Amino acid sequence: MIVVPVKEGENIERALKKFKRKFEKTGVMKELRARQQFDKPSVLKRLAKERAIYVQKLNRIED
C-alpha cells in the first residue's frame, strides 16, 4: 500500500506527482504488462543476453 503524506496547504498536484513517482518505483505496471503475455524462457534468455551486450558496449565507450 502506498502512503503519501500531504502537508497542510500542500497543492494536490504535488501530492499526485509524489504518488505517481512512488507508484512507478514499485514496478506494478511493469509487472502487469509482463504478465499479460507469455514469453518462452529461450526468448527471455536471448533478450537478457542482448541487453547485457548493449550495457557492456556502453561501458566500453565510457572508459
N, C-alpha and C positions, 0 to 999 in steps of 0.2 A: 504494500500500500504506500502510495506516495503522499507525503505530507509537506505542504508548502506553507510556512508561517507567513501571514500577512500582517504587516505592521499597521498601526493606526494611521490613517490618512494616506496609505500607500496606493498608488494607482493600480487599478485592476489589470491594466495592460501589462504592467511589470510583473505582477503575480502570475499571469498566464504565461509570460515568457519564461519565468523560473520553472513553472510546471512543465512546460514543453521541453526545456533543457534536461530536467531530471528524468522525464519520460524517455527521451532519446537515449540517455545513458544506460537505462535499464535494458535496452535491446529487445523490448517486447515486440515491436513491429517487425524488426528484422527476423526474429524467430518465427513469427506468424507467417511471414511471406515464405520463409524457407520450408515451413510445414505444409504449405498449400500444394506443393507438388513433390513427387518422389524423385530423387536423383540417385542413380546407381552408385555404389561405392567406387567403382572404377572411374566414373566421371568426377566424383568429388576428389579422388586422389590426383587425377590429372589437373584439375583446377588448382589444387593446393600446390602442386609442383610448378605450374606456370606462374603462380603468384610468388613463390619462393625465388624463381629465376628472375622475375621482374624486380623484386626487392634487392636481390643480390646485385643486379646491374646498377640500380640506383646508388647502392652503397659504394660500388667501384667508382662511379662518376664523382661522388662526393670526395673520395680520397684523392 
